[in-house]
Amino acid sequence: MELVDSMLAGNEQSLARLITLVEREAFEVPEIMSRIYPSLGKAYSVGFTGPPGGGKSSLVDRLTAVIRGKGFSVGIIACDPSSPFSGGAVLGDRIRMQQHYLDKGVFIRSLATRDSRGGLSRAARGALKLMDAFGKDFVLVETVGVGQTELDIVDAADTTVVVLVPEAGDAIQTMKAGLLEIADIFVVNKADREGADSLVSELEKMLHQSPKQEWWDVPAMTTQAVNDIGTEELYQNIVSHREALEQTGRLALHRQRQRKGEFIQTIQHRLMARIMKLVETDGSMMASLEDVEKGKTDPYSASMEILTNKTLLHNWLAELEREN
């Protein structure tokens, strides 16, 4: 594809167009991903997650300035809530990152979460790969902030930063959401508010009682993104975590697990799409669906009847072969 060749040669417009194709799940996506695969693995990805209102966008904005000051290029993926009407991104986090608009070393893209419940859409994962292939040194991924289910980022990023605010209850929510287990770095942002130091102390106590691993002590630190306080320290913690991953060989293992997970998810996604197409076109499947909808049969019995129907499965496999 000429578009891929152009992107690999450094054309930002081609990068933007390819991300759009990935977001639309265009038929060219498998070929795109196959073409860029040899160019992957150079970028270091950092995910930012946590409850809404933590100031993740401002923190990413300030951290980008620090990284650019070190001479590295940056890609930013801002995952925004989807509009229930258009399906597009609602917030448009690029508005909050205006200082980087004219910087050729920074590429920013807002993506809607669409039907993703884990804070990270399939398109975001694809965009991360495209920015990696494009040659970005760092890719920063800001998830939407959906709360307790926002854990997908750990499967996509090399380092996961959990951003909290000082208000009471954050530490308890952290434990409930499982963020304690996924965090590589804890950041208490808006630290000029009352309660920041006590939250950091409580996090440190929790981390000491239940250490994540022996090779890395998860830091709990404070920042004031709007005042650009603590962002240099955050960058240094990210660098330290990357060094720890590389020195222990865990970065390669982590990316190996990521590839395995993506492989399984891709199969699941494609099979589900084809099953739904079959439901819409096959008479017996439609009849079973109508019986379930009307309450004439339960979903489990209906699904087992379909899965044990050899004729139906044979026809489905034959249809798959014709499509391929």
Backbone hydrogen bonds, N-H to C=O, Kabsch-Sander energy under -0.5 kcal/mol:
donor,donor_aa,acceptor,acceptor_aa,energy
5,D,1,M,-2.0
6,S,2,E,-2.6
7,M,3,L,-2.1
8,L,4,V,-2.8
9,A,5,D,-1.2
10,G,7,M,-2.0
11,N,6,S,-2.0
12,E,10,G,-0.7
15,L,11,N,-1.6
16,A,12,E,-2.6
17,R,13,Q,-2.2
18,L,14,S,-2.3
19,I,15,L,-2.2
20,T,16,A,-1.8
21,L,17,R,-1.9
22,V,18,L,-2.3
23,E,19,I,-2.7
24,R,20,T,-2.0
25,E,22,V,-1.0
26,A,21,L,-2.4
29,V,26,A,-1.9
32,I,28,E,-2.4
33,M,29,V,-2.7
34,S,30,P,-2.0
35,R,31,E,-2.2
36,I,32,I,-1.9
37,Y,33,M,-0.9
39,S,36,I,-1.9
40,L,37,Y,-1.7
44,Y,137,D,-2.6
45,S,43,A,-0.5
46,V,139,V,-2.5
47,G,159,T,-2.9
48,F,141,V,-3.1
49,T,47,G,-0.5
49,T,161,V,-2.5
54,G,51,P,-0.8
59,L,55,G,-2.1
60,V,56,K,-2.7
61,D,57,S,-2.3
62,R,58,S,-2.4
63,L,59,L,-2.6
64,T,60,V,-2.3
65,A,61,D,-1.4
66,V,62,R,-1.6
67,I,63,L,-2.7
68,R,64,T,-2.6
69,G,65,A,-1.7
70,K,66,V,-0.8
70,K,67,I,-0.9
71,G,68,R,-1.5
72,F,67,I,-1.7
74,V,105,G,-3.0
75,G,138,F,-2.6
76,I,107,F,-3.1
77,I,140,L,-2.9
78,A,76,I,-0.6
78,A,109,R,-2.5
79,C,77,I,-0.7
79,C,142,E,-3.0
80,D,78,A,-0.8
80,D,111,L,-2.8
83,S,88,G,-3.0
87,G,83,S,-1.4
90,V,81,P,-2.3
95,I,92,G,-2.1
96,R,93,D,-1.2
97,M,94,R,-1.6
98,Q,95,I,-0.7
100,H,97,M,-1.7
101,Y,98,Q,-1.6
103,D,100,H,-1.2
104,K,102,L,-0.7
106,V,103,D,-1.8
107,F,74,V,-2.0
109,R,76,I,-2.4
111,L,78,A,-2.5
113,T,80,D,-1.8
116,S,113,T,-2.2
125,R,121,S,-1.4
126,G,122,R,-2.0
127,A,123,A,-2.8
128,L,124,A,-2.2
129,K,125,R,-1.7
130,L,126,G,-2.2
131,M,127,A,-2.5
132,D,128,L,-2.0
133,A,129,K,-2.8
134,F,130,L,-2.1
135,G,131,M,-0.9
135,G,132,D,-1.0
136,K,131,M,-2.1
138,F,73,S,-1.9
139,V,44,Y,-2.2
140,L,75,G,-3.1
141,V,46,V,-2.8
141,V,139,V,-0.5
142,E,77,I,-2.8
142,E,140,L,-0.6
143,T,48,F,-2.4
143,T,141,V,-0.6
144,V,119,G,-0.9
150,E,147,G,-1.6
151,L,149,T,-2.2
152,D,118,G,-1.3
154,V,151,L,-1.2
155,D,152,D,-1.8
156,A,153,I,-1.5
157,A,153,I,-2.7
158,D,45,S,-1.3
159,T,45,S,-1.7
161,V,47,G,-3.6
161,V,159,T,-0.6
162,V,160,T,-0.6
162,V,185,I,-2.6
163,V,49,T,-3.2
163,V,161,V,-0.6
164,L,162,V,-0.5
164,L,187,V,-3.2
170,D,167,E,-1.3
173,Q,169,G,-2.5
174,T,170,D,-2.4
175,M,171,A,-1.8
176,K,172,I,-2.2
177,A,173,Q,-2.7
178,G,174,T,-0.8
178,G,175,M,-0.6
179,L,174,T,-1.3
180,L,174,T,-1.0
181,E,178,G,-0.9
182,I,178,G,-1.1
183,A,179,L,-2.0
184,D,160,T,-2.7
185,I,160,T,-1.5
186,F,219,P,-3.0
187,V,162,V,-2.8
188,V,221,M,-3.2
189,N,164,L,-2.6
189,N,187,V,-0.9
191,A,223,T,-2.2
193,R,190,K,-1.9
196,A,193,R,-1.2
199,L,195,G,-1.9
200,V,196,A,-2.2
201,S,197,D,-2.4
202,E,198,S,-2.2
203,L,199,L,-2.6
204,E,200,V,-2.7
205,K,201,S,-2.0
206,M,202,E,-2.4
207,L,203,L,-2.8
208,H,204,E,-2.1
209,Q,205,K,-2.0
210,S,206,M,-2.0
213,Q,216,W,-0.6
216,W,213,Q,-0.5
218,V,216,W,-0.8
221,M,186,F,-2.4
221,M,219,P,-0.5
223,T,188,V,-2.1
224,Q,229,I,-2.8
227,N,224,Q,-1.1
228,D,225,A,-1.4
229,I,224,Q,-2.1
230,G,228,D,-0.5
234,L,230,G,-2.0
235,Y,231,T,-2.3
236,Q,232,E,-2.2
237,N,233,E,-2.1
238,I,234,L,-2.2
239,V,235,Y,-2.5
240,S,236,Q,-2.4
241,H,237,N,-2.3
242,R,238,I,-2.3
243,E,239,V,-2.4
244,A,240,S,-2.2
245,L,241,H,-2.4
246,E,242,R,-2.5
247,Q,243,E,-2.8
248,T,244,A,-1.6
249,G,245,L,-0.5
249,G,246,E,-0.8
250,R,245,L,-1.4
251,L,245,L,-1.5
253,L,249,G,-1.2
254,H,250,R,-2.7
255,R,251,L,-2.3
256,Q,252,A,-1.7
257,R,253,L,-2.2
258,Q,254,H,-2.0
259,R,255,R,-2.2
260,K,256,Q,-2.0
261,G,257,R,-2.7
262,E,258,Q,-2.5
263,F,259,R,-2.2
264,I,260,K,-2.2
265,Q,261,G,-2.6
266,T,262,E,-2.5
267,I,263,F,-1.9
268,Q,264,I,-2.5
269,H,265,Q,-2.7
270,R,266,T,-2.4
271,L,267,I,-2.8
272,M,268,Q,-2.5
273,A,269,H,-2.1
274,R,270,R,-2.0
275,I,271,L,-2.6
276,M,272,M,-2.5
277,K,273,A,-1.6
278,L,274,R,-2.1
279,V,275,I,-2.6
280,E,276,M,-1.6
281,T,277,K,-0.9
281,T,278,L,-0.6
282,D,278,L,-3.1
286,M,282,D,-2.3
287,A,283,G,-2.4
288,S,284,S,-2.2
289,L,285,M,-2.4
290,E,286,M,-2.5
291,D,287,A,-2.1
292,V,288,S,-2.0
293,E,289,L,-2.7
294,K,290,E,-2.2
295,G,292,V,-1.0
296,K,291,D,-2.2
297,T,291,D,-1.1
302,A,298,D,-2.2
303,S,299,P,-2.3
304,M,300,Y,-2.3
305,E,301,S,-2.1
306,I,302,A,-1.7
307,L,303,S,-2.7
308,T,304,M,-1.4
309,N,306,I,-1.4
310,K,308,T,-1.1
313,L,309,N,-2.4
314,H,310,K,-2.5
315,N,311,T,-2.3
316,W,312,L,-2.2
317,L,313,L,-2.5
318,A,314,H,-2.2
319,E,315,N,-2.1
320,L,316,W,-2.1
321,E,317,L,-2.1
322,R,318,A,-1.8
323,E,319,E,-2.0
324,N,320,L,-1.7
